[in-house]
Amino acid sequence: MTGVRVLMLGWEFPPLVNGGLGVACYGLAKALAKKVRLQVMVPKVDGLPADDGFSLLGMNRVTPGDLVPAGKHYRYESFAQVEHIPVSLPAYAQAGGGLVERRMARRRKAGEFSRTSDEQLAVFQIDDLYGDDLGLKVLEFSKVVAMLAMQRDFDVVHAHDWMTFLAGVEVKRATHKPFVAHLHSSQYDRVGPEARDWIYELERYGMEEADRVIPVSRYTGRILVEHYGIDVNKLRPVHNGVDPVIRYRSRKKFPEKLVLFLGRLTSQKGPEFFLDIAARVLDRKPNVRFVMAGTGDRFMELIESGAYRGLGGRFHFTGFLGKERVHELLSMADVYCMPSVSEPFGLSALEAAQFGIPAVLSKQSGVSEVLPGALKADFWDTELMARHIVDLLDDGSLRARVAGRSQAGLAAATWAAAAVKVAAVYEELT
Amino acid sequence: MRIAKKRATPSPCVYFQVHQPYRLIEYDFFCIGDHPGYENDWLNAEMFTKVAEKCYLPATRLLRGLVEESGGRFRFALSMTGTVLEQMEEFGPAVLEAFRGLAATGAVEILGETYHHSLASLYSPAEFRRQVELHREKIRSLFGVEPRVLRNTELIYCNALAEEAERLGYSGVLAESVPWLLRGRSPNYLVRAPNVTTIKTFLRNTGLSDDLAFRFSDRSWKEYPVTPRKFLGWLRRFGGDLVNLFMDFESIGEHQWRDTGIFRFWERFVPLALRQGVRFVTPSEAVEQFEAVHEYDCHAPTSWADQERDLSAWLGNVMQQEAARKLHAIESAVLATEDAGLLRAWSRLQCSDHLYYMSTKGGTDGMVHRYFSPFRSPYHAYIYFMNTLADLQIRLDRGRTSPVAA
């Protein structure tokens, strides 16, 4: 345990988890709590506090009285001029949720910071951490967190992803403490290289203001330099860890081999490439089944595309699956395939490795740095991906070699190892 | 000249279709290879019981009363799928007895059709014949009669089907009348396919049938409400030999609930028509009495479903096309096993309702598809169906029997 005191800002946090972000923040926080003094702030906390070695505060439990001591001394810095907040997070958008533009009803004179009222805190009494008023939540979170931070003692503020970057900047301005921005997933990954929207701007602004930036992989670090113009000297890539699981194998109830895709059915994850890979594999090897586990905005068109290609009966959609069902799939899968178009990390590939399953990964992924033995191809090179899969299915010694080499990478991929690296970043700044 | 000063009212030729599918369970990936029960027994029993109470029992009582009160002058036809007959045996013996009682009046003709309410006629003449024969045996054993007129699943019809029906010995076959083939001619006559010698084709009077089957309770319809007198007037308006009123049996009490007045309509319409000298005929009687007056040339299959009156209710999108193609592709492999359990499972998957649930149509037709579907969406209907088919394929590959859910 060092003496460094860290204020960590998160968005998703178990049990309120939408994607991998909450899982990663929680894993890292638990490991860091053994090294530094940690307090975590998130928009919402449900249930009783767990004894994880750090304090956890949800904005839904903050009262206006908690903010009074700071109110007079604080000027809201970042978005004082904001009039419109367009909100759209395509990867997480519910069906029917398009671009919503909310006019800020409580526009203030520049420099005059709003007194936080019950009404403002009410945005944290929410079911959905995203939703149409996401922009408003992000703004209110940054204000409230900044005022709370003024009343706390800490040495570094550490924020996870764009939803909390603005809060990180506000805390830095209000307290003059160094700011670490941790990037798990960028708008480049979710939307593509053409993304230059307000979320992109917010990400870039947060990382420019940050003293250090932690991307979850070297792959992501390269995107931050090339697409966001972030100073390469500020980058400190740290790979995610993975919580240990009890590995088991179960017998398939069918004779065919099983190739698995896990992930949201959004363009980022490359599900249409997986369809194409499946068609190419089936051309060569008829005795293979494919499972696409997950749901998302591509669900319907993927099903229709699969039907058109005649993959039905061999290519199975499961919809969203809980952890136990995912483990059941992993326990019987023969090959894991992740053809993501851009994958900052790719935790599910590590989970597959935990189950001893060889992986075929897109080169556009962070996790391929952790699993050096995995077979790789560009996400668009479905022919090579298919050949890798066929090779793995046909060649037992290749299978064993690929799965075996993954175990070494897996052994190093712990949250404890990640915490050591993150703590070193704190040390640089204090 | 058919234009007489006082035209005789054409004879109503009424036929009711009785059918219930065996709805499938949400057969997810984890079932494949391990779960030989495909059907949602609980839901099927519940649906059957519900329809029996709302429709089958009261409607058979109503129709039997009308037949008996008229001394058999009110007469009509029924077509009952093998699946609904099995459900009667399984879930509602009283319903079966009610239909047998109706048939025993002698005023009710029973038609032939595919046992499994399938699209077999589109994929395999051999399978079509197998199912028609199976149905014939079922009707013979339950009702002691031989069907003489054929109605293919959902009134799917084309020249080739008429020829096939003739080859199988039927004297009449039912069809939808579609405007692009009628081209202004009246549907109120028997017609003949160009490629047959004797078999006569019945054309459903679309307008008058749907007035009772669909529009009856539609308050936004300008003719609402339909009274027996008004309907009789419409029957008379267009002349011809016969008016083919073809509709679901379930339109009395299920598609049209009792509170729409559908029971009261039939109760009053039949005596009123008979008092005014209207002569009801059954299809076989119509074949005897009326000539086929013109040729009806139907190359592409038509049906009575949806606005399109074609196959698009079951084969309109790629999911439906793939599901049907793959299902029928294993025909010879299934038959080769000579395994009764596999054959039964495969046959029941042919029920066209499973494809109907996969339709992605919108509008009023889409609403009807969704009304009948037990699944959340057409995509789920497809996923579960294909998983089921995958399991069947595995059982086929194993070449051994597994017990099918009774």
Interface residues (C-beta under 8 A of the other chain):
Chain A: K252 K253 F254 P255 R289 V291 F299 M300 I303 E304 A307 Y308 G310 G312 G313 R314 H316 F317 T318 R325 E328
Chain B: D28 F29 F30 I32 G33 D34 N317 V318 M319 Q321 E322 A323 R325 K326 Y379 Y382 I383 M386 N387 L389 A390 Q393 I394 D397
